[in-house]
Amino acid sequence: MAKRPSIIDGGHHEKAAHHAHTAGGHALHAREHSEEARKAKYQGTVVLWLVVDASGRPQQIRVQRALGMGLDEKAIEAVKQWKFDPARKDGQAVPVMINVEVNFRLY
């Protein structure tokens, strides 16, 4: 069984996001809403499916559960910046499929 990947570097989104691990994958609590969503006071969670490659980079990112109002795109932009500690099998880094939750909340 492969060890799950973990987030090791959130890239340039550290000021705009807070990372938290969840039972179902990884979560990003985003503070940067789209203008449309902010005006509508729209909140929620985007679920992304992706492959973490052997170098720890997210690949093949797809929206699993959409939120709309430009937030799906914001979620993808954020996750593309992440660097993961890749999954390992028998000591070797291996690609793995995961779900990522990106939570948008207005505070």
Backbone as CSV, one residue per row, in Angstrom:
resi,resn,N_x,N_y,N_z,CA_x,CA_y,CA_z,C_x,C_y,C_z
1,MET,0.836,-1.174,0.000,0.000,0.000,0.000,0.884,1.242,0.000
2,ALA,0.559,2.219,-0.817,1.334,3.445,-0.929,0.983,4.412,0.194
3,LYS,1.993,5.120,0.683,1.784,6.164,1.681,1.150,7.363,0.986
4,ARG,0.150,7.973,1.636,-0.534,9.128,1.060,0.409,10.312,0.914
5,PRO,0.217,11.141,-0.120,1.030,12.344,-0.240,0.569,13.377,0.780
6,SER,1.423,14.313,1.098,1.033,15.422,1.958,1.537,16.714,1.336
7,ILE,0.905,17.811,1.696,1.276,19.108,1.147,2.537,19.576,1.855
8,ILE,3.564,19.951,1.086,4.767,20.465,1.718,5.033,21.911,1.349
9,ASP,4.404,22.421,0.307,4.644,23.799,-0.090,3.431,24.322,-0.828
10,GLY,2.802,25.338,-0.284,1.626,25.932,-0.909,1.957,26.982,-1.935
11,GLY,3.206,27.169,-2.257,3.587,28.125,-3.288,3.251,29.550,-2.894
12,HIS,2.821,30.329,-3.851,2.548,31.746,-3.656,1.219,32.003,-2.974
13,HIS,0.471,30.996,-2.672,-0.849,31.187,-2.084,-0.838,31.108,-0.565
14,GLU,0.335,31.110,0.060,0.394,31.005,1.518,-0.367,32.130,2.193
15,LYS,-0.275,33.371,1.700,-1.000,34.474,2.308,-2.503,34.342,2.090
16,ALA,-2.881,33.736,1.004,-4.292,33.668,0.638,-4.964,32.381,1.066
17,ALA,-4.238,31.495,1.672,-4.836,30.197,1.965,-4.282,29.591,3.240
18,HIS,-5.083,28.720,3.808,-4.653,27.955,4.977,-4.882,26.494,4.636
19,HIS,-3.851,25.655,4.784,-3.952,24.248,4.434,-4.343,23.426,5.642
20,ALA,-5.225,22.456,5.424,-5.600,21.544,6.508,-5.837,20.166,5.923
21,HIS,-5.395,19.141,6.624,-5.630,17.774,6.168,-7.014,17.335,6.614
22,THR,-7.712,16.594,5.776,-9.013,16.054,6.116,-9.000,14.565,5.869
23,ALA,-9.992,13.871,6.391,-10.050,12.415,6.221,-10.175,12.036,4.752
24,GLY,-10.860,12.831,3.958,-11.102,12.490,2.564,-10.043,12.981,1.606
25,GLY,-9.033,13.639,2.075,-8.002,14.163,1.196,-7.354,15.366,1.849
26,HIS,-7.215,16.425,1.102,-6.614,17.652,1.601,-7.622,18.770,1.403
27,ALA,-7.567,19.769,2.247,-8.476,20.905,2.123,-7.676,22.191,2.067
28,LEU,-8.167,23.142,1.317,-7.604,24.472,1.249,-8.716,25.427,1.622
29,HIS,-8.496,26.225,2.644,-9.482,27.225,3.023,-9.061,28.520,2.348
30,ALA,-9.735,28.865,1.289,-9.313,30.005,0.478,-9.941,31.298,0.968
31,ARG,-9.145,32.338,0.970,-9.648,33.658,1.325,-9.868,34.507,0.088
32,GLU,-9.447,34.045,-1.063,-9.598,34.814,-2.296,-10.776,34.306,-3.100
33,HIS,-11.900,34.948,-2.924,-13.093,34.632,-3.706,-12.999,35.316,-5.058
34,SER,-13.770,34.832,-6.007,-13.935,35.586,-7.241,-14.786,36.809,-6.898
35,GLU,-14.690,37.853,-7.684,-15.475,39.069,-7.438,-16.972,38.753,-7.467
36,GLU,-17.375,37.926,-8.438,-18.786,37.533,-8.567,-19.293,36.832,-7.298
37,ALA,-18.513,35.905,-6.776,-18.907,35.167,-5.574,-18.928,36.076,-4.353
38,ARG,-17.978,36.995,-4.263,-17.932,37.911,-3.119,-19.177,38.803,-3.101
39,LYS,-19.529,39.341,-4.248,-20.710,40.215,-4.339,-21.985,39.459,-3.970
40,ALA,-22.055,38.183,-4.350,-23.243,37.368,-4.066,-23.179,36.731,-2.675
41,LYS,-22.070,36.970,-1.940,-21.838,36.363,-0.621,-21.973,34.837,-0.701
42,TYR,-21.332,34.289,-1.735,-21.417,32.872,-2.065,-20.249,32.119,-1.441
43,GLN,-20.526,31.030,-0.747,-19.511,30.212,-0.093,-19.741,28.749,-0.443
44,GLY,-18.737,27.926,-0.170,-18.907,26.499,-0.381,-17.578,25.797,-0.606
45,THR,-17.675,24.573,-1.090,-16.496,23.716,-1.268,-16.437,23.174,-2.684
46,VAL,-15.291,23.331,-3.316,-15.006,22.718,-4.615,-14.212,21.450,-4.319
47,VAL,-14.580,20.343,-4.945,-13.811,19.109,-4.809,-13.091,18.861,-6.130
48,LEU,-11.777,18.729,-6.055,-10.953,18.451,-7.229,-10.400,17.042,-7.145
49,TRP,-10.293,16.403,-8.291,-9.614,15.114,-8.431,-8.315,15.425,-9.145
50,LEU,-7.225,14.798,-8.705,-5.956,15.030,-9.379,-5.006,13.870,-9.139
51,VAL,-3.941,13.878,-9.895,-2.851,12.920,-9.716,-1.661,13.700,-9.174
52,VAL,-1.104,13.232,-8.069,0.166,13.766,-7.573,1.240,12.890,-8.198
53,ASP,2.093,13.503,-9.034,3.110,12.694,-9.712,4.262,12.359,-8.765
54,ALA,5.202,11.579,-9.240,6.304,11.102,-8.405,7.208,12.236,-7.927
55,SER,7.145,13.398,-8.585,7.944,14.548,-8.130,7.149,15.439,-7.178
56,GLY,5.882,15.089,-6.929,5.073,15.842,-5.982,4.236,16.953,-6.589
57,ARG,4.190,17.028,-7.892,3.415,18.069,-8.571,2.015,17.559,-8.939
58,PRO,0.988,18.417,-8.768,-0.364,18.017,-9.160,-0.506,17.996,-10.683
59,GLN,-1.142,16.962,-11.190,-1.345,16.779,-12.633,-2.798,16.385,-12.880
60,GLN,-3.245,16.553,-14.114,-4.566,16.083,-14.552,-5.688,16.559,-13.615
61,ILE,-5.653,17.813,-13.207,-6.629,18.345,-12.254,-7.996,18.452,-12.925
62,ARG,-9.000,17.873,-12.253,-10.373,17.915,-12.764,-11.315,18.294,-11.636
63,VAL,-12.370,19.018,-11.981,-13.381,19.377,-10.986,-14.292,18.180,-10.772
64,GLN,-14.340,17.707,-9.550,-15.190,16.570,-9.175,-16.564,17.072,-8.721
65,ARG,-16.578,18.151,-7.923,-17.832,18.778,-7.492,-17.653,20.285,-7.627
66,ALA,-18.402,20.869,-8.530,-18.271,22.287,-8.865,-19.053,23.174,-7.896
67,LEU,-18.607,24.431,-7.815,-19.280,25.434,-7.010,-19.777,26.579,-7.878
68,GLY,-19.076,26.847,-8.982,-19.495,27.916,-9.883,-19.009,29.282,-9.445
69,MET,-19.510,30.300,-10.101,-19.202,31.711,-9.840,-17.704,32.006,-9.857
70,GLY,-16.958,31.284,-10.680,-15.527,31.519,-10.805,-14.687,30.835,-9.733
71,LEU,-15.325,30.172,-8.766,-14.579,29.558,-7.670,-13.900,28.259,-8.082
72,ASP,-14.469,27.544,-9.050,-13.817,26.327,-9.539,-12.449,26.668,-10.124
73,GLU,-12.402,27.741,-10.903,-11.151,28.175,-11.518,-10.148,28.640,-10.459
74,LYS,-10.654,29.358,-9.435,-9.777,29.813,-8.344,-9.176,28.620,-7.604
75,ALA,-9.979,27.576,-7.403,-9.492,26.370,-6.727,-8.382,25.711,-7.539
76,ILE,-8.592,25.574,-8.833,-7.588,24.964,-9.705,-6.300,25.785,-9.698
77,GLU,-6.422,27.121,-9.791,-5.243,27.993,-9.764,-4.430,27.768,-8.495
78,ALA,-5.112,27.682,-7.360,-4.418,27.501,-6.086,-3.713,26.154,-6.025
79,VAL,-4.427,25.089,-6.376,-3.865,23.738,-6.255,-2.696,23.531,-7.222
80,LYS,-2.715,24.184,-8.367,-1.590,24.078,-9.306,-0.285,24.574,-8.690
81,GLN,-0.362,25.436,-7.679,0.825,25.987,-7.025,1.375,25.078,-5.932
82,TRP,0.584,24.103,-5.513,0.987,23.244,-4.405,2.109,22.308,-4.813
83,LYS,2.928,21.975,-3.845,3.949,20.930,-3.993,3.664,19.914,-2.902
84,PHE,3.534,18.660,-3.276,3.223,17.586,-2.347,4.463,16.766,-2.055
85,ASP,4.502,16.161,-0.886,5.457,15.107,-0.589,4.844,13.875,-1.242
86,PRO,5.432,13.320,-2.293,4.760,12.264,-3.056,4.511,10.988,-2.243
87,ALA,3.523,10.242,-2.696,3.242,8.931,-2.111,4.444,8.024,-2.366
88,ARG,4.610,7.039,-1.500,5.736,6.115,-1.646,5.252,4.677,-1.552
89,LYS,5.881,3.852,-2.362,5.629,2.408,-2.322,6.989,1.739,-2.388
90,ASP,7.264,0.906,-1.400,8.568,0.229,-1.313,9.721,1.235,-1.367
91,GLY,9.512,2.397,-0.744,10.550,3.414,-0.678,10.691,4.290,-1.909
92,GLN,9.943,3.988,-2.962,10.013,4.747,-4.213,8.829,5.708,-4.325
93,ALA,9.083,6.926,-4.796,8.006,7.875,-5.057,7.166,7.362,-6.222
94,VAL,5.841,7.390,-6.040,4.924,6.896,-7.073,3.782,7.887,-7.257
95,PRO,3.210,7.955,-8.460,2.038,8.800,-8.660,0.833,8.196,-7.937
96,VAL,-0.072,9.072,-7.501,-1.264,8.610,-6.805,-2.415,9.573,-7.095
97,MET,-3.625,9.033,-7.164,-4.820,9.846,-7.363,-5.379,10.251,-6.004
98,ILE,-5.763,11.532,-5.872,-6.372,11.999,-4.629,-7.500,12.981,-4.949
99,ASN,-8.348,13.198,-3.966,-9.337,14.273,-4.007,-8.857,15.381,-3.095
100,VAL,-9.106,16.601,-3.501,-8.748,17.777,-2.712,-9.999,18.622,-2.558
101,GLU,-10.294,19.014,-1.320,-11.405,19.933,-1.059,-10.839,21.332,-0.934
102,VAL,-11.431,22.281,-1.649,-11.033,23.681,-1.552,-12.243,24.433,-1.021
103,ASN,-12.113,24.938,0.212,-13.233,25.589,0.903,-13.145,27.097,0.751
104,PHE,-14.222,27.696,0.292,-14.312,29.146,0.161,-15.285,29.655,1.197
105,ARG,-14.797,30.479,2.123,-15.624,31.024,3.196,-15.402,32.535,3.269
106,LEU,-16.470,33.258,3.462,-16.371,34.689,3.694,-16.349,34.908,5.199
107,TYR,-15.409,35.720,5.655,-15.270,35.962,7.094,-15.613,37.388,7.406
